[in-house]
């Protein structure tokens, strides 16, 4: 297995002589992903095989407009395409959709033909690169204006700045001119007028006489040696910023083995922390082979001053570079004296040691870190997506248990719809354990609660043992009780958050934690969105990656999951609603207020009446919002019961005074299409299709309608039907899915549920060679942690996740495993003292 490799390439534009910037050292993926096994590149597969006629090229006028907008020497879409390995026409469409403020979930579901069926992660990659380049262009213009204001901007410097393709390049070019920065040796020599002498040395050395430049009494020009040194510094600066020279240097590095090395820092204090980095106290690795988790571990050790890190470029590179510069690129045009040849040689060696070597070292480190951070964030995204999409456990009463010793086990009994029926505390680990256990049994029998969810925090193992014992002694008869262990990461933080206080105002925070633990199994998505994604306990090296990049990625995947699952707008919480594509906290609050004042939404069109719901917002969120007829019927039945009740019905609070939307004609009837994933913009096509197959909207999800659709598609292809209906095949397929999926369809039903059990196994019971089944709890860059039911997760190292053990559809995914997946494993080793279990993957259970 091999992670994405980073190739440090100098862009072809520089080689062609476009601008005169420092070489465009840009991180270009060689597309060597985990489990490629000599198969075609995955990312290119995502956007290959485009539908005929879809790959509309970017008009030259629009290209020119984009270049003028950014005012850079490179073309935006071409560069995005190069950096993401996505076809240019797809990049054009994605950038256009982003500029129109379309969200990623909306593009992935409703604009498939424009983005060539890319998934959400691929679209976010394009979005990230596009935003980075726009930010770079903005920063470049700011630098240009600053230098122009200071009076030190030259035409050549401006072109160098505008040719930069990364923030690192820009900083490299701009660094010598920053206010407060130390005046460089080259700039001091240029200030003395020696730039003319340096140019003469390269163009017409036979005309150069350095004695002419000697000015006794002037610092830097008082002797021949000082003049020669000044010329050397100018030449060294020219060499270090020459694109062709840096291109050759990059080629030399690719031909040789460049390594990164870490060792114990001389300044580090003798602490126990060094034990955590024992793998890296004498570590050397080829920069093309180093794994992302190794890069992040080395960076952490360096930041803690425990490790010293350096990049080793072989001496052969220096020798070849020096020879090439003297005899090729920086060879004077005519015959040169020996003293001038010595100046050129000194300039080349000085440039290599003082400027080029540090620049390449920084570039290698930066790009390794960037690639490692990207892979770590991608791991977070994959983990949280699978954690959020775990199938809900519906239709039963559940008791959530927040275990504890001294303060007891906090209990929360939850109805099948997650309503809080009862909260309590039982002390299962003290001297009065028997009476407390009887209290627990009485409580569970009273509420017919047969499912127990135990948090995996303090006293989890002991609490699990108590329940296993009670189950084995049939203390819960006639109930068939089973329990599961779930992660309580973030539960304590959530229990004291403003959202929890608002939702459960009069409840003890400890009981709120128990409620959260139970709801994480009843509806993981609805509960986990209330918690900051970084507190859910997934992924590794969380504090070693960019906080902003991590937050953006995690927020994006939460929005993606919530949107693709869909929300019943009449019962979902405000917290869940704010994660729907197109909505935010303010709009979600407005929808909740409208719902409270006017009753449930009858159809999607009524969303247009909500404050802040403009045409663009409605377009983005409407397809992900459901109007469930069952919810409406239940509400109307409750209203009828309330009217017939002898008790007075509380009046609804008066609507707040303020501006109201006017001149908006909204239907008040129920539209059956509002319960599907079909977007309102396609309702006319959906109705035409229903007429074509001889069905009606009232039959949505029925076996009869499904048979009619299958029959019609069998006699005529989807493409021909789409042409008849004047729509795209992608839109028609989505309409067919929406019409044939059963009412209440949930994409999460294809994912595994929490595993409930009745007995307990301890770590000491494990034997090497034993074959077990378990569920992936978390994945890291170096392997996957699997819960095998012994209170301690075992590790499948990534070297044990091989091609022959994976289903065909999972052979291209990094590590091929994610939280929630069931696996069959073999125990390789058990270290009771350190609490570690080594596992080998046998197969993934479908």
Secondary structure, 3 states (H helix, E strand, C coil): CCCCCEEEEECHHHHCCCCCCCCCEEEEECCCCCCCCCCCCHHHHHCCCCCCCCCCCCCHHHHHHHHHHHCCCCCHHHHHHHHHCCCHHHHHHHHHHHHCCCCHHHHHHHCHHHHCCCCHHHHHHHHHHHHHHHHHHHHHHHHHHHHHHHCCCCHHHHHHHHCCCCHHHHHHHHHHHCCCCCCCHHHHHHHCCCHHHHHHHHHCHHHCCHHHHCCCCCCCCCCHHHHHHHHHHHHHHHHHCCHHHHHHHHHHHHHCCCEEEEEECCCCCCCCHHHHCHHHCEEEEECCCCCHHHHHHHHHHHHCCCEEEEEECCHHHHHHHHHHHHHHHCCCCCCCCHHHHHHHHHHHHHHHHHHHHHHHHHHHHHHHHHHHHHHHHHHHHHHHHHHHCCCCCCCCCEEEEECCCCCCEEEEEECCCCCEEEEEEECCCCCCHHHHHHHHHHHHHHCCCCEEEEECCCCHHHHHHHHHHHHHCCCCCCCCCEEEEECCCCHHHHHCCHHHHHHCCCCCHHHHHHHHHHHHHHCHHHHHCCCCHHHCCCCCCHHHCCHHHHHHHHHHHHHHHHHHHCEECCCCCHHHHCCCCCCCHHHHHHHHHHHHHHCCCCCHHHHHHCCCCCHHHHHHHHHHEECCHHHHHHHHHHHHHHHHCCCCCCCCCCCCCCCCCCCCCCCCCCCHHHHCCCCHHHHHHHHHHHHHHCCCHHHCCCHHHHHHHHHHHHHCCHHHHHHHCCCCHHHHHHHHHHHHCCCCCCHHHHCCCCCCECCCCCHHHCCCCCEEEEEEEEEECCEEEEECCCCCCEEEEHHHCCHHHCCHHHCCCCCCCCCCCEEEEEEEEEECCCCEEEEEEEEECC
